[in-house]
Structures are given as structure tokens and as C-alpha cells.
């Protein structure tokens, strides 16, 4: 039960972080700037 409760909070935090990143990426794309998501590994450079 403890892992499930912690998982729900962690999932909620990830959803909020994803929404913030999408909004920031959309703003930068509208300006013509490039945006890389945090904590992502650039495989192709």
C-alpha cells in the first residue's frame, strides 16, 4: 500500500513536470528557438 501511495504522488509530479515542459517547448518553438527536454539523452547529434 505504501508503494502504491508513493507511486500516485510520483506519477502526479511527473504529469505536472511534463505539462510544464510541453508549455515551455511550445513557447520556444513559436519563437523559432530549439528546445531540449531536461533529463533526456541526445542519441543523435
C-alpha atoms as an extended CHARMM CRD file, in Angstrom:
* protein
*
        45  EXT
         1         1  UNK       CA              0.0000000000        0.0000000000        0.0000000000  PROA      1               0.0000000000
         2         2  UNK       CA              2.8280000000        2.4010000000        0.7810000000  PROA      2               0.0000000000
         3         3  UNK       CA              4.4380000000        1.8750000000       -2.6250000000  PROA      3               0.0000000000
         4         4  UNK       CA              1.1260000000        2.4670000000       -4.3650000000  PROA      4               0.0000000000
         5         5  UNK       CA              0.5100000000        5.7280000000       -2.4860000000  PROA      5               0.0000000000
         6         6  UNK       CA              4.0390000000        6.9660000000       -3.1860000000  PROA      6               0.0000000000
         7         7  UNK       CA              3.5940000000        5.9270000000       -6.8070000000  PROA      7               0.0000000000
         8         8  UNK       CA              0.4550000000        8.0370000000       -7.1540000000  PROA      8               0.0000000000
         9         9  UNK       CA              2.2450000000       11.1350000000       -5.8570000000  PROA      9               0.0000000000
        10        10  UNK       CA              5.2680000000       10.4600000000       -8.0660000000  PROA      10              0.0000000000
        11        11  UNK       CA              3.0230000000        9.9720000000      -11.1010000000  PROA      11              0.0000000000
        12        12  UNK       CA              1.2260000000       13.2440000000      -10.3640000000  PROA      12              0.0000000000
        13        13  UNK       CA              4.5230000000       15.0990000000      -10.1070000000  PROA      13              0.0000000000
        14        14  UNK       CA              5.6540000000       13.6310000000      -13.4360000000  PROA      14              0.0000000000
        15        15  UNK       CA              2.4270000000       14.6940000000      -15.1330000000  PROA      15              0.0000000000
        16        16  UNK       CA              2.8530000000       18.2650000000      -13.8900000000  PROA      16              0.0000000000
        17        17  UNK       CA              6.5120000000       18.3020000000      -14.9680000000  PROA      17              0.0000000000
        18        18  UNK       CA              5.5430000000       17.0310000000      -18.4270000000  PROA      18              0.0000000000
        19        19  UNK       CA              2.9070000000       19.7350000000      -18.8330000000  PROA      19              0.0000000000
        20        20  UNK       CA              5.3960000000       22.4430000000      -17.8480000000  PROA      20              0.0000000000
        21        21  UNK       CA              7.9810000000       21.0860000000      -20.2980000000  PROA      21              0.0000000000
        22        22  UNK       CA              5.4510000000       20.9450000000      -23.1380000000  PROA      22              0.0000000000
        23        23  UNK       CA              4.3750000000       24.5340000000      -22.4910000000  PROA      23              0.0000000000
        24        24  UNK       CA              7.9900000000       25.7560000000      -22.3900000000  PROA      24              0.0000000000
        25        25  UNK       CA              8.8230000000       23.8320000000      -25.5750000000  PROA      25              0.0000000000
        26        26  UNK       CA              5.7670000000       25.2900000000      -27.3230000000  PROA      26              0.0000000000
        27        27  UNK       CA              6.7490000000       28.8330000000      -26.3950000000  PROA      27              0.0000000000
        28        28  UNK       CA             10.3110000000       28.3540000000      -27.6200000000  PROA      28              0.0000000000
        29        29  UNK       CA              9.1290000000       26.6830000000      -30.8340000000  PROA      29              0.0000000000
        30        30  UNK       CA              6.8320000000       29.6370000000      -31.5250000000  PROA      30              0.0000000000
        31        31  UNK       CA              9.8590000000       31.9250000000      -31.2060000000  PROA      31              0.0000000000
        32        32  UNK       CA             11.8580000000       29.7330000000      -33.5910000000  PROA      32              0.0000000000
        33        33  UNK       CA             14.2660000000       28.5240000000      -30.9140000000  PROA      33              0.0000000000
        34        34  UNK       CA             15.2340000000       24.9220000000      -30.2990000000  PROA      34              0.0000000000
        35        35  UNK       CA             14.3880000000       23.2170000000      -27.0200000000  PROA      35              0.0000000000
        36        36  UNK       CA             15.7350000000       20.0310000000      -25.4960000000  PROA      36              0.0000000000
        37        37  UNK       CA             13.7720000000       18.3080000000      -22.7840000000  PROA      37              0.0000000000
        38        38  UNK       CA             15.5060000000       18.0180000000      -19.4050000000  PROA      38              0.0000000000
        39        39  UNK       CA             16.8280000000       14.6010000000      -18.3940000000  PROA      39              0.0000000000
        40        40  UNK       CA             16.7860000000       13.3390000000      -21.9730000000  PROA      40              0.0000000000
        41        41  UNK       CA             19.7200000000       11.5950000000      -23.6130000000  PROA      41              0.0000000000
        42        42  UNK       CA             20.7160000000       13.0230000000      -27.0060000000  PROA      42              0.0000000000
        43        43  UNK       CA             21.3810000000        9.8710000000      -29.0510000000  PROA      43              0.0000000000
        44        44  UNK       CA             21.7100000000       11.5960000000      -32.4390000000  PROA      44              0.0000000000
        45        45  UNK       CA             23.7120000000       14.7890000000      -32.6580000000  PROA      45              0.0000000000
